[in-house]
Amino acid sequence: MTDHGKKTCESCSMPIESGHYCQYCVTASGELQPFDERFEKMVGWQMRNKPGLSREQAERDTLAFMAKMPAWRDHPSVRAHAAP
C-alpha cells in the first residue's frame, strides 16, 4: 500500500480502489493477464514513454520493474533475469 491507505496494483503499481490488480492488468473475466501478454504491454508502455529507448533496454527495464511487483517477482521469466 502507498501513503494515505491507497492500494496499488500488484502487477503494475497503478493506484486502485480495491482488489489486487488494476483494470489494465486483468482479462475480461477479472483474472491477471498471462505473463507474456502483460510483459509485451509493459514493454510497449516503456517505449512510448521513453522515445529513443531500444527494445532491448525496454525489456531489461520492464523485467527489473516486474521483479519488484508481487504478481511477478516469483515468475520464472523474471527470476531468470534476476539470476547472476
Number of C-alpha atoms within 10 A of each C-alpha: 12 9 6 6 8 11 18 19 22 22 25 20 19 14 15 16 12 11 10 18 24 20 12 15 23 16 11 10 7 11 11 19 17 11 17 10 10 17 17 13 15 21 20 16 13 19 17 11 10 11 8 8 12 12 13 10 13 18 18 14 15 20 23 16 17 24 20 16 16 15 17 20 18 14 13 11 15 19 16 11 12 12 6 5
